[in-house]
Amino acid sequence: MFEEGGDGWGQWRVLPRLVGSAVSVPVVMGFVALGAVVLVIRSMREVVRETLLLVPGRRQLPRLPAEYDAHELEHRTDSAA
């Protein structure tokens, strides 16, 4: 058996390595999980954005000048001058 301070691993020399390993595993797994959540949220946001563009009431289509009412035309000419 090795004595304390020899070439072997004493009880107190193993403990910091075990604690460091036990702490690092959840930290790394947390970062991996956070990255996965960010990717899923970004993908879902893009899917929702594309889906909403398909809904006729949500489309951003330009209007023709004939589609403006009189109040909008007055306001547009006042602000342009």
N, C-alpha and C positions, 0 to 999 in steps of 0.2 A: 504494500500500500504506500501511496505517496504521502509525504508530510506536507503540511501547509507551507507554501512558499517554494515548493519544488517544481518539477516540470509538469506535474499533473494538474487536473482541473479540480480545484477545491469547491466546496459548496458555495462559497461567496463569490467565486469567479464565474460560476455558471449562471447565477441568479440574474445579473444585469443583461446577459445575452438572452435569456429566456423572456425577461420582461420586455426587452427591446423588440424581440420577434413577436411577442404577443400583442404589442401595441401597434407595430407596423402593419400587420396583416389587416386589421379593420380600417386603418387609414388608407391603405392602397385600395381596398375594396370600396371604400366610400368614394374615392376619386373616380374609380371605374364606373360605379353606379351613377354618380353625378354626370359624368360624360354621356352615359347612355340616356339619362333623362333629358339632357339638353338636346341630344340628337332627335329623340322621339318628339319633343315639344316643337322643335323647328320643322320637322317633317309634317306634323299635324297642322301647324300654322299654315304651311304652304298648301296643304290639301284643302283646308277650310277657305283660304283665299281663292284658290282656283274654283272651288265649288260655288262660292258666292258670286263669282263673276259669271257663272252660268244662269243665275237667277235673273229673269228679265228686269225686275224692279231695281236691282243693285248694279246694273251695268253702267259704266261711265261713258255713254255714247254722246258725241257732240250733237247739239241741236242746230237745226237750220234756222236762219233768221226769221223765216215765216212762222216758226213755232213759238216765238216770243210773244207775250202779250204786250199791250200798249204801255203798261207801267214799267215793265222791264226794259223796253226800248228807250223810254224817256230816261231811265236811270243810266243805261249804258251810254247814251249820247252825252249826258251831263258829265259823267265821270271821264269820258274820253276827251272832253274839251279842256 
